[in-house]
Amino acid sequence: MSADTGPRTLVIGGRYSLEHVLGQGGMGTVWLATDLVLERQVAVKEVTFPLHVTEEERAVLRERTMREARAAGQLEHPHVTTVYDVVEEGGKPWLVMKHVAARSLQEVIEARGPLPPADVALIGMHVLDALEAAHALGIVHRDVKPANVLVGPDGSGCLTDFGIATTTGDSSLTTHGALIGSPSYMAPERAHGEEPRPPVDLWSLGATLYAAVEGRPPFDAGDSMATLLSVVSEHPAPMLRAGPLEPVLRGLLTKDPAQRTTAAAARSQLAAVAAGRAPAPAPASSPPPPLAPGPVPGNAPERIEIADLRALASASRSLLGSVARDARDQARHLADGRRERKAAPPPARRRRRFKRRWVVVPVVTTLLVLLLLVAVAVLAVGAVLD
């Protein structure tokens, strides 16, 4: 059984009647549905795996989705789309969630362009609240990105897709060692193959808010591996529109999870921006050019082989080694320059010597010429008298 986007009547799990598609993404299709038992509207996500995974990996992902959706069902929070149920139908899992009348942040950015910093800060506060509630239960979302954040008519934020989250201590790798996620919003430690822990969600939150205020993700090199290499080895693209949000975004996008901005510090900074209390940065010499609404790249999930991750780690180590060598060479060059400057006369003394030379030499020359003229005159007078 496979759902499509056309109108039809389909009941899954014996109680959820699908009506029409609300949205589609790389990991599935979300339907508006009616719970025939409780007679209420719900959102039903048809989880699909269009990422060239093997049948064995599909089975693992399917079982993991079922298990983790049940764990995520423990979350009851005003800024979380609660998972009500998970059913198996047609050989794949379907997640039954609370229906929220909202658009995804991805859709909002693509329709309106970059959002004001205060609006983004409010969304960030709500998503951060949802993440902290999940982390308190040992659940790491692992896929925070604009497509998984809903924005209500009042500008509030709501985190969705907890059905494919992971519980702390569980690996995000499939049986054959493949990582699934959106590289533009993936924390560096995930790119290194480390176990997902709460700081990975804080990084992804920073990348999500960056995309909302700048209109583009902080890292996007087109290709998934090139993007991951930039995630682990480069700074985010310069911020042109973040304004008072820039400090908290830089803190959340710190590569070392031990040095990354904590949830408590991020909440304080976001609250200040949302309330207009954060200090505004000095105005730029010229305002950034307007950015027209349009597609925001980097949202699609990718399947990345563990062998590619090892190659990425090797490349990043090589790159860091090259940077270190360049830094050492530059330091050596600077040290040699300092030694040469110490051995040479100080600039001020050289200038004084230069000035004395050009003052004393003309004076001495003039005196010698005058003495010579006087001597010649004395000799001439003597010759006349004789």
C-alpha positions in Angstrom: 0.0 0.0 0.0 1.4 3.4 -0.9 -0.2 6.7 -0.3 -0.2 9.5 -3.0 -1.1 13.1 -3.0 -4.4 12.7 -4.8 -7.8 12.9 -2.9 -9.1 9.5 -1.8 -10.4 7.7 1.2 -7.9 5.6 3.0 -8.1 4.3 6.6 -4.9 3.2 8.3 -4.7 1.4 11.6 -8.4 0.8 11.4 -9.2 4.3 12.7 -7.4 7.1 10.9 -9.0 8.3 7.7 -6.6 10.3 5.5 -8.1 13.4 3.8 -5.4 15.4 2.0 -1.7 16.1 2.0 -0.4 18.9 4.3 3.2 18.7 3.2 6.0 16.5 1.9 9.7 16.1 2.8 12.6 13.8 2.4 11.5 11.4 5.0 7.8 11.2 4.3 4.4 12.8 3.6 2.2 14.4 6.2 -1.6 14.0 5.8 -4.5 15.7 7.5 -6.7 12.9 8.9 -9.6 12.2 11.1 -9.5 9.9 14.1 -12.7 7.9 13.6 -12.7 6.8 17.2 -12.2 10.1 19.0 -13.7 12.2 16.1 -10.9 14.7 16.0 -8.5 15.9 13.3 -4.9 14.7 13.5 -1.8 14.9 11.4 -0.5 11.5 10.1 3.0 11.2 8.8 3.7 8.4 6.3 7.3 7.6 6.9 9.2 6.7 3.7 12.9 5.9 3.1 13.7 7.3 -0.4 17.4 7.5 0.4 18.7 4.3 -1.4 18.8 2.3 1.8 19.0 -1.5 1.6 16.1 -3.7 2.6 17.9 -4.6 5.8 18.4 -1.0 6.6 14.8 -0.2 5.9 13.8 -2.9 8.4 16.1 -1.4 11.0 14.9 2.1 10.4 11.3 1.0 10.5 11.7 -0.7 13.8 13.7 2.2 15.2 11.0 4.6 14.1 8.3 2.6 15.8 10.3 2.4 19.1 11.4 6.0 19.1 7.9 7.3 18.2 6.6 5.5 21.3 9.4 7.2 23.4 8.6 10.6 21.9 4.9 10.0 22.7 5.9 10.8 26.3 6.4 14.4 25.4 3.5 16.7 26.4 4.6 20.3 25.8 2.9 23.3 24.3 5.7 23.7 21.7 5.9 20.1 20.6 3.6 18.4 18.1 2.7 15.5 20.4 2.8 11.9 19.0 -0.5 10.2 19.8 0.0 6.9 18.1 2.2 4.9 15.8 0.8 2.2 13.5 2.2 -0.2 10.9 0.4 -0.2 7.6 1.6 -1.4 4.2 5.0 -2.4 5.6 5.9 1.0 7.0 5.3 3.1 10.1 2.7 5.9 10.2 3.0 8.5 13.0 -0.2 10.0 14.3 0.4 13.5 15.7 -1.4 16.5 17.0 -2.6 18.6 14.2 -1.2 22.2 14.4 -2.6 24.9 12.1 0.7 26.3 11.1 3.3 26.4 8.3 6.8 25.1 8.5 9.5 27.7 9.1 11.0 26.5 5.8 7.8 27.5 4.0 7.7 30.8 5.8 11.2 31.7 4.8 10.7 30.7 1.2 7.5 32.8 1.0 8.7 35.9 2.9 12.4 35.9 2.8 14.6 36.5 5.9 12.7 37.2 9.1 13.3 40.0 11.6 15.7 39.1 14.5 13.0 39.6 17.2 10.6 37.2 15.4 13.3 34.6 15.0 14.3 34.9 18.6 10.7 34.2 19.8 10.6 31.1 17.6 14.0 30.1 19.0 12.8 30.4 22.6 9.9 28.1 21.9 11.9 25.5 20.1 14.6 25.6 22.8 11.8 25.0 25.4 10.7 21.9 23.4 14.3 20.6 23.1 14.9 21.0 26.9 11.7 19.0 27.6 12.9 16.3 25.3 16.4 16.2 26.7 15.0 15.9 30.2 13.4 12.6 29.0 16.6 11.4 27.4 15.4 12.1 23.8 17.6 13.8 21.3 15.7 15.2 18.3 18.7 14.9 15.9 17.0 16.6 13.0 16.2 20.2 14.0 15.9 22.3 10.8 13.4 24.8 9.3 11.3 22.1 7.8 10.7 20.6 11.2 9.7 23.8 13.0 6.1 25.0 12.7 5.2 28.7 12.9 1.7 29.6 14.1 -0.3 32.6 13.1 0.8 34.4 16.2 4.5 33.8 15.4 4.9 31.0 18.0 7.2 28.1 17.3 6.5 24.4 17.6 8.9 21.5 17.1 7.7 18.5 15.1 9.0 15.2 13.8 10.0 13.8 17.2 8.9 10.4 15.7 12.4 9.9 14.2 14.3 11.2 17.2 16.7 9.0 19.1 17.0 8.1 22.7 20.3 8.9 24.5 22.6 6.0 24.1 21.1 4.7 20.9 23.2 5.0 17.7 22.0 6.9 14.7 23.9 4.6 12.3 22.2 1.9 10.3 23.4 -1.7 10.3 25.8 -0.9 7.4 27.2 2.3 8.9 25.3 5.1 7.2 24.4 8.4 8.7 21.1 10.0 7.7 20.5 13.7 8.2 20.6 17.2 6.6 24.3 18.2 6.4 23.6 21.9 6.5 22.1 21.5 10.0 24.2 18.6 11.2 26.5 19.2 14.2 30.3 18.6 13.6 30.3 15.8 16.2 27.7 13.9 14.2 29.8 14.3 11.1 32.6 12.7 13.1 30.3 9.7 13.8 29.9 10.5 17.5 26.9 9.4 19.5 24.1 12.1 19.3 23.8 14.0 22.6 21.8 17.2 23.5 24.5 19.6 22.3 23.9 18.4 18.7 20.3 19.8 18.9 21.6 23.1 20.1 23.9 23.3 17.1 21.0 22.5 14.8 18.9 25.1 16.5 21.6 27.7 15.9 21.8 26.7 12.2 18.0 26.8 11.9 17.7 30.3 13.4 20.6 31.4 11.2 18.7 30.3 8.1 15.6 32.1 9.4 17.3 35.5 9.9 19.7 35.3 7.0 17.5 33.5 4.4 20.2 30.8 3.8 21.8 28.0 5.9 25.2 28.8 7.5 26.8 25.9 5.6 25.9 24.9 2.0 28.5 23.8 -0.5 26.0 22.1 -2.8 27.3 18.5 -2.3 26.6 16.7 1.0 30.3 15.8 1.7 31.6 19.2 0.8 29.0 20.7 3.1 30.0 18.4 5.9 33.7 19.3 5.4 32.7 23.0 5.7 30.7 22.2 8.9 33.7 20.6 10.6 36.5 22.9 9.3 35.1 26.4 8.4 33.3 29.3 10.0 29.7 30.0 9.1 29.1 32.3 6.2 29.2 36.0 7.3 26.0 37.2 8.9 24.5 40.2 7.2 21.0 40.5 8.8 21.3 38.8 12.2 22.0 42.0 14.1 21.5 41.4 17.8 21.1 37.7 17.2 24.7 37.3 16.0 26.3 36.6 19.4 23.9 33.8 20.3 24.1 32.2 16.8 27.9 32.2 17.0 27.7 30.6 20.4 25.3 27.9 19.3 27.5 27.2 16.2 30.6 26.7 18.2 32.2 23.5 16.8 33.4 22.1 20.2 30.3 20.9 22.0 32.0 21.5 25.4 32.4 25.2 24.5 29.0 25.6 22.8 26.5 28.0 24.3 24.3 26.2 26.9 20.6 26.1 26.7 20.3 28.4 29.7 22.6 31.0 28.2 20.9 30.8 24.8 17.5 31.3 26.4 18.7 34.5 28.2 20.1 35.9 25.0 17.1 35.0 22.9 14.8 36.6 25.4 16.8 39.8 25.3 16.5 39.9 21.5 12.8 39.1 21.5 12.1 41.8 24.0 14.3 44.4 22.3 16.8 44.5 25.2 19.8 43.1 23.3 22.3 45.8 22.3 22.1 46.6 18.6 25.4 46.2 16.7 27.1 49.1 15.0 25.5 49.8 11.7 27.3 48.4 8.7 28.9 50.8 6.2 26.3 49.7 3.7 23.1 47.7 4.3 23.0 44.2 3.0 21.3 43.8 -0.4 17.7 42.7 -0.3 17.2 38.9 -0.5 14.1 37.9 -2.5 12.0 35.0 -1.2 12.7 31.7 -2.8 13.9 28.1 -2.1 16.2 27.6 0.9 18.8 24.9 0.2 20.1 22.3 2.6 16.8 20.9 3.8 16.8 17.5 2.2 18.1 14.6 4.3 21.0 12.7 2.8 22.4 9.2 3.3 26.1 9.3 4.1 28.3 6.2 4.2 30.5 5.6 7.2 33.5 5.2 4.8 32.8 8.7 3.5 32.7 10.0 7.1 36.1 8.4 7.7 37.5 10.0 4.6 36.0 13.3 5.8 37.7 12.9 9.2 41.0 12.2 7.4 40.5 15.2 5.2 39.7 17.5 8.1 42.7 16.3 10.0 44.9 16.9 7.0 43.3 20.4 6.5 43.9 21.2 10.2 47.5 20.0 9.9 48.0 22.2 6.9 46.6 25.1 8.8 48.8 24.4 11.7 51.9 24.2 9.5 50.9 27.5 7.9 50.5 29.0 11.3 53.9 27.7 12.4 55.5 29.1 9.3 53.9 32.4 9.8 55.0 32.5 13.4 58.5 31.7 12.4 58.5 34.4 9.8 57.2 36.9 12.3 59.9 35.9 14.8 62.6 36.3 12.3 61.3 39.7 11.4 61.3 40.7 15.0 64.9 39.6 15.4 66.0 41.5 12.4 64.3 44.6 13.6 66.0 44.3 17.0 69.4 43.9 15.4 68.8 47.0 13.2 69.0 50.5 14.6 65.6 51.7 15.9 63.6 53.7 13.3 63.7 56.8 15.4 67.5 56.7 15.7 67.8 56.0 12.0 65.6 59.0 11.3 67.7 61.2 13.6 70.9 60.1 11.9 69.4 60.7 8.6 68.3 64.2 9.6 71.8 65.0 11.2 73.5 63.9 8.0 71.5 66.2 5.8 71.9 69.1 8.2 75.6 68.8 9.2 77.0 67.9 5.7 75.7 71.1 3.9 76.9 73.3 6.8 80.4 71.8 6.9 80.7 72.1 3.1 79.6 75.7 3.2 82.2 76.6 5.8 84.9 74.9 3.8 84.0 76.8 0.7 83.9 80.1 2.6 87.4 79.3 4.1 88.7 78.5 0.7 87.3 81.8 -0.7 88.9 83.7 2.2 92.2 82.0 1.6 92.1 82.8 -2.1 91.2 86.5 -1.4 94.1 86.8 1.1 96.5 85.4 -1.5 95.2 87.7 -4.1 95.6 90.8 -1.9 99.1 89.7 -1.0 100.1 89.4 -4.6 98.8 92.9 -5.4 100.7 94.5 -2.5 103.9 92.8 -3.5 
